[in-house]
Amino acid sequence: SEMCIRDRNIFYVSTILSWAQTDIGQVASKGAVLGITAKWDCDLDRDINNCLPTWTSERLDDTQSSVSTGFNYRKTDYYYVNGTRVRDITKLWGIWMIFSISGVGRKFNIVALTMTVGSGLAFMGIAALITDIVLLKISRPRKRFKEAKYTPVNPDDEMSALLPKDINGVMTVSYTHLRAHETGR
């Protein structure tokens, strides 16, 4: 019947035709156009010997058509007989196989995951820095943003005792705090 070995896929034509629910008797006289699909779905964290494709086949030609079914073509041969040019037209039938191969291969990698998460966090940090630069240095209402971002600290407040003495009574606030001032929430 059929063999599907790693690195080799060997099938009988009768097997491929049976996948398409046809047989050699139906395609012998007019030919056929077959679409053969191999789909791979491989989890490379598991045994690679389990990574084999699923094969299917279907007829792509219109078997109900009255014009031309199957796969055929004409071949013309020109030659001379006793000085006269002659031509022979031969109609040939066959099986035209169109292969479509697709698949997914996946493998978990902790290094790739860590780098992706780290890159995402770095981009968020860069976005906050760029937002601060734009709002505090470039935008027209920068004075208003600066006043909202840096809130004066009351020296008599109990929170000020927790702060270092060299910040001169200024405390930074988050971008969310800044947006709250801007939207009035």
C-alpha positions, 0 to 999 in steps of 0.5 A: 500500500503506502509508505511514509518514512522520515525524509521520504514519502513514497506512494503508489499512484493507486493510493493517491487516486484512492484518496481522491476517491477515483481509480485508474479505470476512471482516469486511464481514458481521459486523464485527471488533474489531482491536487495533493496536499501535505499538511505538517503540524509539528511540535518540535519539543516532542519526538521528531519521528512523530512529525509526519505529514497528513496527506490528502488528494482530490480531483481538480478537473471537472468530471461532469464537463462535456468539453474536456475532462481530465488532463490531455494535450496535443503534440505535433510532429512534423517530418518529410515523406518523399519530399512532402512535409507531413504532420502527425497530431497526437493526443496524450492523456495523463495524470497532472499532480499539483502539490501543495505543502504547508505546515506549522513547526513550533518549539518553546524556547525560554531564551526567546520568551525572555528576550521578547518580554524584556524587549516589550518592557524596554519599549514601554520604558522608552515610550514613557521617556519619549512622552516626557521629553515631548510633553515637558520640552517640546509641546506648547502647554509644557509649563502646565504639564511640568506643574502637574508632573512635579508636585511641591511637597509640604515640609510638614507632611509626614511623607516628606520625612521619607524623602531624601533631603536633597530634592528641594521639596519637589516630588515626581508623579506618574504619567497616570497622575499627570493625565488625571490632572489633564482630564480633571479626574 
